[in-house]
Amino acid sequence: QVQLVESGGGLVQAGGSLRLSCAASGRSFSSYAPAWFRQTSGKEREFVAAISWSGGSTGYPDSVKGRFTISRDNAKNTVYLQMNSLKPEDTAVYYCAAGDGSPRPTAYAYWGQGTQVTVSS
């Protein structure tokens, strides 16, 4: 089993930045393609970013492309999400996950508990 713990969420003004961290224990992140998803109450979980096992390939939806950057540090068993130019529509609970790098949440077996990101106008 892989245990994932997110941190770094908070309240920021529109245009600001946050950096989320996801620390993994158990099996190493090097065995998975980590990803970030987000979810607003009453809505389905939305793909945000994914990174390959090697860290050489990343993927983002158009909604965050150019603003968010996913990275990983295998030595620290940690994945990061740098969020810049934040918009109110980015407000959500953000979850890290370990799986195959697919944008579909059903492809991920391991999930963190989530961290709240709130962007004010």
C-alpha positions as CSV (number, residue, x, y, z in Angstrom):
1,Q,0.0,0.0,0.0
2,V,1.0,3.6,-0.7
3,Q,0.1,6.3,1.8
4,L,-0.1,9.9,0.5
5,V,-0.3,13.1,2.5
6,E,-0.9,16.5,0.9
7,S,0.1,19.8,2.4
8,G,0.5,23.4,1.3
9,G,-3.1,24.5,0.7
10,G,-4.5,27.8,1.9
11,L,-6.2,31.0,1.0
12,V,-4.7,33.3,-1.6
13,Q,-5.7,36.3,-3.7
14,A,-6.3,35.9,-7.4
15,G,-3.0,36.1,-9.2
16,G,-1.1,34.6,-6.3
17,S,0.8,31.4,-6.0
18,L,0.8,28.2,-3.9
19,R,3.0,25.2,-3.8
20,L,1.4,21.9,-2.8
21,S,3.4,18.9,-1.6
22,C,2.5,15.3,-1.5
23,A,4.6,13.0,0.6
24,A,4.5,9.2,0.0
25,S,5.2,6.4,2.3
26,G,5.2,2.7,1.6
27,R,6.0,2.0,-2.0
28,S,8.1,4.6,-3.7
29,F,6.7,7.2,-6.1
30,S,9.3,5.9,-8.5
31,S,7.0,3.0,-9.1
32,Y,4.1,5.2,-10.2
33,A,3.1,8.1,-12.3
34,P,1.8,10.6,-9.7
35,A,-1.0,13.0,-10.5
36,W,-3.0,15.8,-9.0
37,F,-6.8,16.1,-9.1
38,R,-9.2,18.6,-7.6
39,Q,-12.8,18.5,-6.6
40,T,-15.5,21.0,-5.6
41,S,-18.3,19.9,-3.4
42,G,-21.0,18.2,-5.5
43,K,-18.9,17.8,-8.6
44,E,-16.7,15.1,-10.0
45,R,-13.0,14.9,-9.4
46,E,-11.1,16.8,-12.1
47,F,-7.7,16.1,-13.5
48,V,-5.0,18.7,-12.9
49,A,-1.6,17.3,-13.7
50,A,0.4,14.1,-14.1
51,I,4.1,13.3,-14.3
52,S,5.8,10.1,-15.7
53,W,7.9,7.8,-13.6
54,S,11.1,9.3,-15.0
55,G,9.8,12.9,-14.6
56,G,10.5,13.5,-18.2
57,S,6.9,13.8,-19.4
58,T,4.1,15.9,-17.9
59,G,0.5,16.4,-18.8
60,Y,-2.0,19.2,-18.0
61,P,-5.5,20.1,-19.1
62,D,-6.0,23.4,-20.9
63,S,-7.6,24.9,-17.8
64,V,-4.2,25.0,-15.9
65,K,-1.6,24.7,-18.7
66,G,1.0,27.4,-18.5
67,R,0.1,28.2,-14.9
68,F,0.6,24.9,-13.0
69,T,3.7,22.8,-12.9
70,I,4.0,19.3,-11.5
71,S,7.4,17.9,-10.4
72,R,8.7,15.0,-8.3
73,D,11.7,14.3,-6.1
74,N,12.1,10.6,-5.9
75,A,14.9,10.8,-3.3
76,K,12.3,12.5,-1.0
77,N,9.4,10.4,-2.3
78,T,7.5,13.6,-2.8
79,V,5.5,15.2,-5.7
80,Y,4.8,18.9,-6.0
81,L,2.3,21.1,-7.7
82,Q,3.4,24.7,-8.2
83,M,0.4,26.9,-8.9
84,N,0.9,30.4,-10.3
85,S,-1.6,33.0,-11.5
86,L,-4.3,31.5,-9.5
87,K,-7.9,32.2,-10.4
88,P,-11.1,31.9,-8.3
89,E,-12.2,29.0,-10.4
90,D,-9.1,27.1,-9.1
91,T,-10.8,26.9,-5.7
92,A,-11.2,23.2,-4.8
93,V,-9.9,20.5,-2.6
94,Y,-6.7,19.2,-4.2
95,Y,-5.7,15.5,-4.1
96,C,-2.6,13.7,-5.0
97,A,-2.8,10.2,-6.4
98,A,-0.5,7.4,-7.6
99,G,-1.4,5.4,-10.7
100,D,-0.6,5.3,-14.4
101,G,-0.7,9.0,-15.3
102,S,-4.1,8.9,-16.9
103,P,-6.4,11.9,-16.7
104,R,-9.2,9.6,-15.5
105,P,-9.6,9.4,-11.7
106,T,-10.7,5.8,-12.0
107,A,-7.2,4.8,-13.1
108,Y,-5.8,5.7,-9.6
109,A,-5.8,3.3,-6.7
110,Y,-4.0,5.5,-4.1
111,W,-5.2,8.9,-3.0
112,G,-4.3,11.4,-0.4
113,Q,-6.7,13.0,2.0
114,G,-6.8,16.3,0.1
115,T,-5.8,19.9,0.9
116,Q,-8.1,22.9,0.5
117,V,-7.1,25.7,-1.9
118,T,-9.2,28.9,-1.9
119,V,-8.6,31.7,-4.3
120,S,-10.4,35.0,-3.6
121,S,-11.3,37.6,-6.1
